[in-house]
Amino acid sequence: MSEETKTKKVTFQIEGNTYEGERGESLLGAIRKHGYEVPSLCYHEAVSPYGACRLCLVEVKKGRRQKLTTSCNYPVQEGIEVFLDTEKVQRNRKIVLELLVAKAPKAEAVRRLAEQYGAKTDRLEVEEEDKDNACILCGLCNRVCDEVVGAHAISFAGRGLHKRMESPYDEVAEDCIGCGACVWICPTDCIGIKETDTTRSIVRWHRDLPMQKCSACGQPFAPTFQLMQFAKKIKVEKTHFDKCPDCR
């Protein structure tokens, strides 16, 4: 496939307005690019779409067919018509939010969205094991660790109601480099990071790493193990990261 074919421009409609986009790009990204609001908790431009949270629901009409779909992993196509707030979209979005609140009652981001979109937060019973849970199993932490960082330190475990995100065997994630990307990208702040002058801890993955101190100013600025991995990846001497970004 030629580069020209890969980036072919197409026209499509959002709420009756015609726009131009790139064929195959994420419909959610295109919708937001043109100024429309669609909620989502599991989508980020830096990683592949997964469709886990189901909040980015829209209705798409293609030819004679119109269907409800998640927009994050639906590709922009020539001639499609997109409807953002139909009765079906609103009804299903509320149901999704009620389920997410029941699964992750400690997730404040979910509760805020439930309030914004008129979903009930007390209609479904919360299982005892979920009462302190804030993880919505969106998989963003896993995807950023795999696709961006390349550490492959965490993954899904279990199935069905027992599915969870964890380090291998729920013990110390030995492959975690302590970069904090998973903490930064998590939409519900359920991973946790703690830092002192000597140690950075990624709480959920049970990973404690010593901090590197700048050889010039003496301030800690990154986990030593993380810098060693970076040096290995870009093939430079370990001393390349002896100084912090401000002193380098």
N, C-alpha and C positions, 0 to 999 in steps of 0.2 A: 504493500500500500504506500503510495507516494505521500510526501509531507503535505502536499496541497490537499489531497483527499482526506487526510487525517484531521485537518483543521477547517474543513468545509463549513461555511457559514450557512445557517438555516434560519428560517423565520417561524415563529410560533406565537401564541397568544396567551396572555395572563389576564384574566378578568375582562376579556374583550379587547384588550390593548395589544397591539402587534409589536413584537421585539425581535431583535436579531441575536443569535447566540452561536456557539460552536457545537456542532453535532457531537453527541456523546458526553458532553460535560454534565455534571450533576445538576439536575433540575432545581434542587434546593438552592445551590449556589447561584444559579441563574436568576431564580426568583428574588433572592436577597440582593443580588447585584442591581436589580431594577427597582429596588426600594420597597419591596413588599415584606411583610412580617409573617414568618411561619416559625412556630416554636420547634425546638429540637434540643436534645441533651447529649446525643451520641455522635453528632457530626462535627468534624473539624477538617478544614481544607488541607491540613498537613498529612492526613492519613486516608486510607481507603474507606469509603462509606460502608456501613454495616447494617443499618436499618433496625437497630436493636430496640430503641426506645419507642418507636412507632408514633412519635408525636408530630412528625413532619408530614402528616397525611394531607393529601390534596386529591381532587378528582381530576382525571385526565381524560379528555375526549380525543380519540384517534379514529378518524373515519366515522363509522356509525356507532362505535363502541365507546362507552364511558365507564370508567372504573375508578375505585378508590385505591390509592397506592401511596407508599412512602416516597417522598420526593428526593431524599438524599441519594438513593441508589437507583433512581429512574433517570435514564439518559435523555437529554434534550434531543428532540427529533423534529424534522420538518413537518409543519402543519398541525402540530398538536395544540389543543386548547386546554388551558389549565384554570381550574376553579378552586379558590382557596378556602372559602367559608360557607360551603353549602350545608344544608341541614344534616346530610350524612356525615360530612367531615366533622362538624361540631359535635354530633352525637357520639361518634366513635372516639374523638379526641378526649372527651370527658370520661368515657369508659377507660381508656388507656391511663389517664391521670389517676383515676380512682384505684386502678390496679397497682400503679407505681407507688402511690401513697401507702397502700396496704403492704407492699413488698419492702419498701424502704421508708418507714415512717419518720426516720431521723434526717431525711434528706430535705433540707430547707428549700433548696432550689425547686424540688418537685412540689412542695406545698405552695410556694409562691405562684407557680404556674397553674396549679389547681384552683387557687383563688382567682387568678386573672381570667381563667377560661370557664369559671362557674362550675367546676367539678366538686362533688361532695368528698370530704376527707374522712368521714366517719361511717360511711355506708357499709364498707366491707370489713370483716373481722381480721385483725392482725394476728398472725401466728406468733406464739410465744417466742420462737427462735428468731423472729424478725423484729422484735420490738425495739432493739437498739441498732438496727441496720440502717445504713445510709447508702449502700451500694445498689445501683439499679442494673448492674450487669451490662453496662453499655459497651464494654470492651475497649474503650478509648485508651486506657492505660496499657493494655496488652498490645494494641496496634502501634502506639507511639514507641513502645519498647522494642518491638520487632522491626517496624518499617523505618523509623527515623534513627533511633539510637543503635539498633542492631545488637542489643544485649540478650534478648530472648530470655529474660529472667522470670517472667510470670506468665500464667496461662489459665484458661478455664479448667475447672475440675468438677466432676459430678454431672448429674443429669437431672432434668425436670426441676422439681421443687428444691432439689439439693444442689443445683448448679451454683458455682461460686467462682470468684476470681481469687487466685492465691499463688504463693510461691510454691515450688515443688514440695509436695507432702506437707505443706503448711509449716515448713521449717525455714531456716535462714536462706534467703535467695542469694546463693553464692555468686551468681552471674550478675547481680545488680551492681552497677557502678556508682550508684548514689547520685546520679545526675539531677534527679528531681523532676524529670520530664513528666512522669506519670502523675506526680502530685500537682503539677501545674495544669495539666490537661483534664484532670478529673472534674466533672461538672458538679459533683456533690460534696467535694472536700472530704472524702472518706478514707484517704490513704495516710496522710499525716507525715510531717517532716519536723525534726527537731535538730537544732544545731548549737554547738558550743564552740569555744576556741579550739578544741581538740578533736571533736567528733561530729559527724553528720549521721543522723539516724532516719531511715525511711521506715516508719513505724509499722505499717501493715505487713511489710515483707521481712520484718525482723532483721534488718540489715544495718549494722553500725560500721562506719568507715572513718579512719583517721583523716584529719584535715591537713592539707598542705599549707605551710606558711610561706609567705613571700620572702625571698632571700634579701629583698631590698627594704621593704617597710615592716616586715614581720607580721603582717595581718594574715589570718587564715582566709583562703579564698575558694578552695574546691577540695573534694576528697582526693587523696593521693592515688588511690586505685583508679579513679576516673581519669586522672591526668596520664597515668601510665598506659591506660587503654587507648587514649587519644594519641599519645606519642607512637604507640605501636601501629595504630591504624594509618596514620599519615607518614609513618616511617621517618621519624626524627628522633634525636637523642632525648632521653628523659629530662635532661637539664633544660630543654626547650621551654618547659613549663615551670621553671623555678620561680619565676616572678609573676605577680598578679597582673591582670589586664591594665591597671593604672600605671604600673611601674615598668611594664614590658616595653 
